[in-house]
């Protein structure tokens, strides 16, 4: 039986005179790939930032795996099991790919400051285990040969993969991907879809913000659509793509349902 992993009810956020989010709610089941879409300025990024602790909401209740949490700081949200990537890649450019992933894994380390200072045997053993896990994750995302390359020297698509590996290193319950296909070519998008599919098959839950509607409709189990900070549709990709409110939000008043392509891309 599926279980609720993330439940959000009544999330709202105002920036001065702008109501960026208004009573937004969603429920994500374990093992799902869940899509969050909407036109530019719909509030997607604000909602994503609220969920992951980058922006503090004005109101709302937040529950992860049945336990309430307060999204007031990124490190606290990471600690409870939500890891994210960013639309604008945020890697440590002058660190190697391996070191970048190891940084992500360190949030689950136990040796502490004194172990690091005095290089205790337990610290050395833990560092070796972290490095081994980092190598495994680089292989998992398809870039094992790039472990010793500086992050800034990697191709754009490989940097995206590295960022996902670093997020996975935190051993998250929920992997939140912010525009992972942005800037990718067609081949890289196919590879990305395969990777996200693999992450789902391995039991992870994924929340995905993405402008590529075709990718979302072909990949996600359920989708929420925002417009002007409000939920205008929720459901399966088939339900959402035929919803008149969604078509209007993307295409303007008077758009016909026939403008939705069979492939799932709003035309």
N, C-alpha and C positions, 0 to 999 in steps of 0.2 A: 504494500500500500504506500502511495506517495505521502510525504509529510511536508508540512509547511516549513520552509527554511527562513525566509524573510517575509515579514509582514509589516506594512507601513499603513498607518491610518491618519488621515487629516493633516498631512504635512503642508505647511504654509510658510512663505518667506516673502518679506517686503524689503525692498531697497529704496528708502526715501519714499517718493510718490509712486514707485513702480511695484505692483503686486506680481512678483515673479512666479510664485506658486500659490495656488488656492485650493486647499483641502484635497491634496493629491493622495490617493491610496493605491496600493497594489499588494498582491500576494504571489510569492514565488515558491514553487514546490522544489524539493530536493531533486537534483538531476536534470532540471530543465535548462534550456537556453532561452532566456527571456529577453525580448527586444523592447527598447524604448525609442520611439521615433516621434517626429513632428517637424513642422517647417522651421526655418530659421527664426530664432527668438521665441520659440514655443515654451522654453523653460527646462529643456532636457538637461542641459549642463548644470543648471542650478540644482535640479533635483538630484542628479548624480553626485554633485558635490555635497549636498546635504546628507545623502545616504552614507558617503564615505568620510564624513567628518571635516571636510574642507570648509564648509559653510554651516554655521549653526542655525537651525530652523527657528522660526518664531513659535511654532506649535506643531503638534503631531506626536504620535506614539510609534515607537520603533522596537521591533522584536526580531532577534536572530536565534534560530533553533529553540524557540520557546522562552528565551530569556530577554527581558527588556534591556535596551542599551540606549545611551545618550550620545548622539553623533556630534560631539563637541571638539574632538581633536583627532587628527589622522592617526597618530600612533595608538590611541586607545581603540579606534575602530579596527586597525590592523591586528591588535592584540586579541580581539575577540573573534577574528577570523574573516575579515573582509579585506581583500587585496585589490588594488586597482592599477590600471595603466592610465596614461594621459594622452589626449589628442595630440599635443605637442610633446614629442618624446623627451623624457627626462631621465637620461642615463648619466652615469659618471663618465664623462667623455674620455678622460685620460687614465681611466682604470681599464683593465682587461675585461673581456666578456666574463671570464670565470670570476674575477673579483666582484663584478657587478652582481652576479647571482649570489655569491657568498654573502654580500651585504644584506640581501633580502633574507637569507637564511639565519643571519645572526639574531633576528628578533625572536627566534626560538631557542637560542643558546642559553646555557645555564652557568657557565664558568664564572662570569662576573669580572669586575674590575681587577680584583687581586690576582685572579688566575692569569689575566692578561699581562699584568705587570711582572709577575714572578715566573711566568711561563711554566706553570705547574703541569704535571703529567696529565691531569684530567683536562686541562686547557688544550694541550697539544693533541690529545686524543679527539677532543671535540672538534678542533680545527680541521683535523684530517677527515673526520666524518662530514663536516660541512663542505669541504672541498670535493669529496667524493659525490655528495648529493648534487652539488653544483654541476659537476661533469655530467651526471645522469640527466639533469634537467636541460642542459645544452643539447644533449643527444635527443631528448624527448621533443624539443621544438625544432630539431633539424639542423643545428649548427654546431656539431661536436668539434669540428676541425678549427673553429674560430676561438677556442678557449683563451689562447694567449694573445689575441689581437686586441688592440685598444678599441674601445667602443666607437670612438669617432671615426675609425677607419672602415667600419662595417657599412655595407649597403643599407639603404633605407629599409628595405623589407627585412633584412637580417636584424637591424636595430629594433624593429617591431617585435620580432621573435624573441630577442634578448630581453626586452621589457616584460614580455609575457613570462619568460622563464624566471625572471627575478620576482615577479608577483607570485608565481607558483611556489617559489622557494619559501614563502612564508607559511606554506601549508594551509591555504585559506579554505573556509567553508564555502565562501562566495567569491568568485573571480569577476571583477567588474571591469569591463573593457570599454574605454572611451574612444570612439571612432578608430578602431584598430585598422580598418581598411583605408583610412584617409591617405591619399598620396600613392597608393599601391596601383600597379598595373594589373591587367587582367589575370596574368599568370600568378602573380603574388596573391591576388584575392582568392583564387582557387586553392592555393596552398594554405592560406589562412583559414578558409572554410574547413579544409581537411583537418587542420590542427584543432579548431574549436570542436569539431565533431569528435575527435579523439579524446579531448578533455571531457566532454560529456559522457562518452562511453566508459571512461575511467572513473565515473561517479562524481565528478565535480559539477557544481552549479554555476552558471554563467549569466551575468547581466550585461547586456550589450546595448550601447548607444551607437547608432550608425546612420549615416546619411544615405548609404547605398541600400535603398529599399528592397531591391531585388535580392541582395544578400540576406537581409533580415527575413524576408518572406520565405526564402528557401531553407533557412537554417533554424529559425526560432520555433519553439513549441507554442508560446503565447507572446502577445504583443500589447503594449500600452501606447496609446497615441496622445500626445499633449498638444494643446494649442492655446496660446496666451495664458500659460500657466495652469490650465485646467485639463482634466482627463476628458477627452471627447470619444474615446473608444477603447475597449479592452476585449481581448478574445484571441481565438486562433488566427493565424495569418489569413486564412480564407474569409473569416468573419470580418476582420479588420479591413482588408483591402476592398471589400464591397460595401463598406459603410459609407453612406452619403456624406456624413459629417467629415470623414477623413478625406474623401475626394474633394469636397469643397475647400478644406483647409489647405490642401496641396495645390489645387487647380483653380480655385475661385468659384464664386457663385455661378450656378448654372451648369457646372460640369456634369457630364452624364456618366453613369456607372460603366458604360461601354469603354470609357477611357482607361479602365484598369486592364492591363495586359494579362493574358493567361499565365505568363511567367511570374506574375506577382509584382511587377514593377509598375508603379503609378506613372502613366504616360503624360 
